[in-house]
């Protein structure tokens, strides 16, 4: 394992390698997909041979990012790469790729706390606002000039993971990098339009169904929303349209922790949690077998909806499960 100066070790690997695979976690969010494409585009501009991979492909709202049409959802496990870079993944299993056997050098670039040390190079900073911000640090050290296409991806990743600079993760570095990307030609309105002003009708219909499930605890500090498989079937849509629904219970006045339960299959729910800072939902998620940050985390739970609701509210110390 390369423990000393992982930043320079990463720069050296990107410089010396020729055949790369870049991947991020399943169900990619804005940071995961933007980081994948930022690094993929940069390496291609350096003259490298690059495969961009994600088992779930590119969500529709990120198709405006350059290179999104080149992301593949399958890779031959017998292929071999000089370097595989896994981005924004707290645990290697979430990349859905047998990366260890496929790479000469395996690199983990991440900003999640307690990120698994699975790579030959472990470049992890849980104080970074986004994995995209860490990639900026890497590319700034390479013999490479950031293009407008790569700048667009970096900006989008930071914007997405800081909640449009609303979250506590929006630190001076994130604003500094964003400003540099705008100076390189990024149009903030174009990005905002792509992320927030291009919603499918079905997503708003799904949101309406989910909002009807809003439950707030009697103390007012905890709120939850749910999307069931029946709702998806009713509208003929998939789970990607429920992305970011957790922000709605989070916006309720007085709520400190928001919960979003998405039914994956009968008796299995994916839990997303958001905290305004007083509660470490990352610690709770790890206890539940998941992971994440202090203010944003998730896990998968088994049981009926009533059971998982009651269990999570009890673990949070709510006075009673909301009805």
C-alpha angles and dihedrals in degrees: 000000000000105000102156115083099342090184092063091041089055092048090051092050092050091048098047101037124086107184116053141175119199120195141163137188127303116267090029119218125202096280094046095049096039091049092049091053095040091057094038093053093044093051092048090051087053088058097257129144105241136181116196111205138185123158091217096042125219119326112235095248092060096051089099088072114101113256094021090124091061097059112114128206097205133050127181106249089215092063118104130212133193089225134011116193117198112199133201093353120137090191127026092228089069091066089064091217132112088231099161095065093041100055139067087202123022118197128193114202111179146135100207118116114248091017110180114261096227103135139081084237119039110197103171129149116172090190093063115106093225142352085248089063090053090051089054088057090051097046092046087062094049126088088255138106113224111243127216090254093055090043089056091054094046092048092048092050093052093043091051099046095045092050091246088315092305098113127083088250089072096103130167091270092057092053091045094052092044090053091051091050091052088051087055091058108277113150107216093200092053090053093045089049092051094049103036111013101052104070124156117239088237092058091057090047090051090048089053091054092047094047088060087065094056110136125183123193117242090250089056095228100102130050135175141192129189139204117196131199088247089062091051090048093047091057097032093236138126134239094266089078090063092061113133095009087128088074091071098065086039089061094058111115111258096013114133099177127033124198129197121191117196118186109229096178136334107313096002124101132182109219123207119189132191125186131192089218110276094088125051101223090174090066091049092048091053090051087053092051097262133091148213143120134316091265103027127039145133148196142179119251133189126216139064118315090253091051096049091044092052094043096052095043089050091050089051090053095243113171090238139341109273116245 
